[in-house]
Amino acid sequence: MSGYTKKNLKKDVENQAPKFGMPEELEARFARTPLGGETLGLSHMKLAPNFSHPVRPQARGAGGGLR
């Protein structure tokens, strides 16, 4: 038996975005469980062209205020 697992993130790992109520224009694939990882975290996220996610991160300056 080989010491590694090989998976195609697009074909072998389920898109989890619908389970979390995310828009269909967003793909979110989390591969820790399919790869059998205990300490590994691997993800693949993809946005459709011209799609802007409704939740955007905000950059904060050193003093905690928004830039």
Summary of the structure (lengths in Angstrom):
residues: 67
radius of gyration: 16.4
end to end distance: 52.8
largest distance: 53.7
contacts: 110
relative contact order: 0.19
helix: 12%
strand: 18%
